[in-house]
Amino acid sequence: SHSSPAGQAFRRLRNLLVSKYPGSGQIVLVAGVAKGVSGSLVAANLASTLARAGSDTILVCADLRSRSSLPLVGLDDDKGLAEVLIGSTELAKVRRAVPGLPRLQVIGPGVVDAEEWVQSEALIDLLQQLQQERSAFVVVEAPPTSTSADAQALAALADVVILAVEGRHTLRRDVVDAVAEFARVGAEVLRPVLVAFP
């Protein structure tokens, strides 16, 4: 809810992004550190919070193994990023509106197996194409940093990186490693967002 501690945390994060990264086409990469749903939770909630506050936002689910973001924004599984990357459909056909959030569009992960395409030129081209549009923010949900190097590869394009840390399941060493990897590609990392599960 809007007044919950989590809602307030996402509004603070939104205010920081809006003030620090004005203009359009800002790419915000969100990556969980450990395997799990923390990256999806942070990406979906951040994209929704930005849209609710009036920023045109596109959420790109580039963690092709995860289906966690879609239900968080009220959408079902359907064709998405995977199908665009392998060339079986066009970007315009997989952009989906979110009920009740007219400023948010979502490109889901898709339903075919295309994991090896996450570090491809096709995805880089697609993100650059989205960056040229009028949306203020392109929020990219990346695969977890501890399970693949995809997030680090995508970070080179990002204006800012947000790490999602699951309190009980993330080792401090993995967070330190992830920050160092992102620094190596010149990415700016905001302080990690701690996701606590009851």
C-alpha positions in Angstrom: 0.0 0.0 0.0 1.0 3.6 -0.4 1.5 4.3 3.3 3.4 1.0 4.1 7.1 1.2 4.9 7.8 -0.5 1.6 5.6 2.0 -0.3 7.5 4.9 1.4 10.8 3.3 0.5 9.9 3.0 -3.1 8.7 6.7 -3.1 12.0 7.8 -1.7 13.8 5.8 -4.3 11.6 7.3 -7.0 12.3 10.9 -5.7 16.0 10.2 -5.8 15.9 8.9 -9.4 13.7 11.7 -10.6 15.9 14.4 -9.1 19.2 12.8 -10.0 18.4 11.5 -13.5 16.1 14.1 -15.2 15.3 14.0 -18.9 14.1 11.0 -20.8 15.4 7.6 -21.7 17.1 6.9 -18.3 17.9 3.2 -18.0 17.6 1.8 -14.5 18.9 -1.7 -14.2 17.5 -3.7 -11.3 19.3 -7.0 -10.3 18.7 -9.3 -7.4 22.0 -10.6 -5.9 20.8 -14.1 -4.9 18.5 -16.3 -6.9 14.9 -15.5 -6.0 12.2 -12.9 -6.5 13.9 -9.8 -5.0 14.8 -8.4 -8.4 11.3 -8.8 -9.7 9.8 -7.3 -6.6 12.0 -4.2 -6.7 11.7 -3.7 -10.5 7.9 -4.1 -10.6 7.3 -1.9 -7.6 9.8 0.8 -8.7 8.3 0.9 -12.3 4.8 1.2 -10.8 5.8 3.9 -8.3 7.5 6.0 -11.1 4.4 5.6 -13.3 2.0 6.5 -10.5 4.0 9.7 -9.9 3.6 10.8 -13.5 6.8 9.4 -15.2 6.2 7.5 -18.4 8.0 4.2 -17.7 8.7 1.0 -19.5 9.4 -2.2 -17.5 11.5 -4.7 -19.4 11.7 -8.2 -17.9 15.1 -9.3 -19.1 15.4 -12.1 -16.5 14.0 -14.6 -19.0 13.9 -17.4 -16.3 11.6 -15.4 -14.0 7.9 -15.0 -14.3 7.6 -13.0 -11.1 7.1 -9.5 -12.3 4.0 -10.0 -14.4 1.6 -10.9 -11.6 2.9 -8.0 -9.5 1.5 -5.6 -12.2 -1.6 -7.6 -12.9 -0.6 -9.3 -16.2 -0.5 -12.9 -17.4 2.3 -14.7 -19.2 2.4 -14.0 -23.0 4.8 -13.4 -25.8 7.5 -10.9 -24.8 11.1 -10.1 -24.9 12.3 -13.7 -25.8 10.2 -13.7 -28.9 11.5 -10.3 -30.0 15.1 -11.3 -29.4 14.8 -14.5 -31.5 12.9 -12.5 -34.2 9.6 -14.3 -34.1 7.6 -11.1 -33.3 8.0 -7.3 -33.2 8.5 -5.1 -30.2 5.2 -3.2 -30.8 3.3 -6.5 -30.5 4.6 -7.3 -27.0 4.3 -3.9 -25.3 1.5 -4.3 -22.8 -0.5 -1.7 -20.9 -1.1 -2.1 -17.2 -4.6 -1.8 -15.9 -5.0 1.4 -13.8 -1.5 2.7 -14.6 -1.6 4.5 -18.0 2.0 5.7 -17.8 3.4 2.1 -17.4 4.1 -0.3 -20.3 5.5 -3.8 -19.7 7.6 -6.0 -22.0 7.3 -9.4 -20.3 10.0 -12.1 -20.5 8.1 -14.2 -23.1 7.4 -17.9 -23.2 10.2 -19.4 -25.4 13.7 -20.3 -24.2 16.0 -17.5 -25.3 18.4 -17.1 -22.3 21.5 -17.1 -24.4 20.2 -13.9 -26.1 20.3 -11.8 -23.0 23.9 -10.6 -23.8 23.1 -10.2 -27.5 23.4 -7.2 -29.8 19.6 -7.7 -30.3 18.9 -6.8 -26.7 21.3 -3.9 -26.7 19.7 -2.5 -29.8 16.2 -2.9 -28.3 17.2 -1.1 -25.1 18.8 1.7 -27.1 15.6 1.9 -29.2 13.6 2.2 -26.0 16.0 4.8 -24.7 15.3 7.0 -27.8 11.6 7.2 -27.0 9.9 9.7 -24.8 9.6 7.6 -21.7 11.4 9.1 -18.7 12.6 5.7 -17.4 13.3 2.2 -18.8 13.4 -0.1 -15.8 15.2 -3.3 -16.7 14.8 -6.4 -14.5 18.1 -8.3 -15.0 19.0 -11.9 -14.0 20.5 -12.3 -10.5 24.2 -11.4 -10.3 25.1 -14.6 -8.5 23.7 -16.9 -11.2 25.0 -15.3 -14.4 27.1 -12.4 -15.8 24.1 -11.0 -17.8 23.4 -8.2 -15.3 27.0 -7.0 -15.5 26.9 -7.1 -19.3 23.6 -5.1 -19.4 25.0 -2.6 -16.8 27.3 -1.0 -19.4 24.1 0.5 -21.0 22.5 1.6 -17.7 22.4 5.1 -16.2 22.1 3.5 -12.8 22.1 0.1 -11.2 19.9 -0.9 -8.2 20.8 -4.1 -6.4 17.9 -6.0 -4.7 19.1 -7.9 -1.6 17.0 -10.6 0.1 17.9 -10.3 3.7 17.9 -13.9 4.7 19.2 -15.4 1.4 22.0 -13.1 0.4 25.6 -13.4 1.4 27.4 -10.1 2.2 30.3 -11.4 0.0 28.0 -11.7 -3.0 26.8 -8.1 -2.5 30.4 -6.8 -2.3 31.3 -8.9 -5.4 28.3 -7.6 -7.4 29.1 -3.9 -6.6 32.7 -4.5 -7.6 31.6 -6.2 -10.9 29.3 -3.2 -11.8 32.1 -0.7 -10.9 34.4 -2.5 -13.3 32.1 -1.7 -16.2 31.7 1.8 -15.0 28.1 1.5 -13.8 26.8 3.7 -11.0 25.3 1.6 -8.2 22.7 3.1 -5.8 22.8 1.7 -2.3 21.3 -1.8 -2.2 17.5 -2.1 -1.6 16.9 -4.7 1.2 13.9 -6.9 0.5 12.5 -8.6 3.6 10.1 -11.4 3.5 7.9 -12.2 6.5 
